[in-house]
Amino acid sequence: MIRLNLFLLSMAVFAMGCSDAPTEQSDAQDGATASSNDSATVGEGLPVSQDSSSGQEDSEPYVFKSISSGGSADSGAAGDASEGEADTSLSSVMEKLKPLQVVLGKWRGTTRKEYEGFKAVDVHEWIWDLNDTPSLTLESDKSPYLRKAILSWDGEEFTMRATDADGVARDYRGEFTEPVREVVGDDDKLHRVFTLEFTQTTESWEKVGGETWRFAFNQQENNRYLLEVSKRRGTAKFRRYDTVSTQREGTSFALSDSDYGERTCIISQGLGTTTVSYKGKSYWVCCSGCRAAFEDDPEKWIAIAAKRAAEEKE
C-alpha cells in the first residue's frame, strides 16, 4: 500500500510539471510580442497598437499633445510635447518674427532687369497675419517675382510660401546670412539691417520642376531694402537674376532706443501707426493685420498685453 501511494504521488508531481512548462513558455512569447508591438506603436506614432497574436486593439489610443510653451493650446500644431522640441506657440513665433517687422508697411520696388524695354515697378505691402499661424505677409500689384508671400517660423527655421506673377506657388526655407543688428545711420537714428536668405525646397522643386529659386531680403536701413533674386538649373550654382531696389512709402519705421511709449502696438510691440478703440479706450496697432486681429478678439489681445506688462515689472 505504501509503495502504491508513493507511486501515485510521483505521477501527480510529474503531471503538474508538464502542465506548467507550456504556460511559462507561452507567457514569455506573449510578453515579447506585446513589447514588440508597443515599441512599434510609439516609434511610428500610430493612433492605436495592435497585438498580432490576438488581433485585438488596445483600449487607449496614442495621444498627441500641444507643443506650445506652458501647456497652452495656442500653437495650432500637434506633437508629443517633450523637452527640446520646437515651440510653435503664438508668442514664440511672433518673438522670432519680431526683428523682421521693420518691413511692415507699403513699399515701392523697381527692378534692374528690363521687361519690354522698361524696368518693372510694383507697390507692395507687408502686414501681420494672425488668423492661423502668425506670419508676415506680402501682397504686390505688379511684382514679376513675389505677388504674394507668407513668411513664418516653424519652430526650427524660417519658412516662406511665395507666389509669382504666373500664379506658381513655391515653398522656401530661410536663414540669416547676415545677422540682425542695429546701426546708427547718417540721420543719427538707429537703423535695423540684416540679410535673410530663402532657398526653394527640394519638395517644391519636384512639384514645379524647372529652375530652383532663391530670394535674399537685404535690409539696408529702415526705409530701404534690396530683394536679390537668384536662380539655377539642376545642380549648377545659383546665379543672380535680378535685384529689386525697394523704397518705403509713407510712414517711416523709426527705431527706439528702448520702446515706443504709448505708441507701442498692443499686438506686435512695434511702432503703432493707427489707433483702434474698445469700450471707450484707444490702443495703437502697427498695421492693418494687427488691426484686424484686434477687432476680431480685442479682449484676448488686451489680456495678453496686460500679462506681458506684468511680467516685465517682475
Secondary structure, DSSP 4 states (H G I P E B T S, - for coil): -HHHHHHHHHHHHHHHHHHHHHHHHHHHHHHHHHHHHHHHHHHHT-SS-B-TTT--B-SSPPPPB--SGGG-S-S---B---TT-----HHHHHHHHGGGGGG-EEEEEEEEEEETTEEEEEEEEEEEE-SSS-EEEEEESS-SS-SEEEEEE-SSSEEEEEE-TTS-EEEEEEEEEEEEEEEE-TTSSEEEEEEEEEEE-HHHHHHH-SEEEEEEEEEEETTEEEEEEEEEETTSPPEEEEEEEEEEESS-----SS--GGGB-TTT-SB--EEEEETTEEEEESSHHHHHHHHH-HHHHHHHHHHHHHHHH-
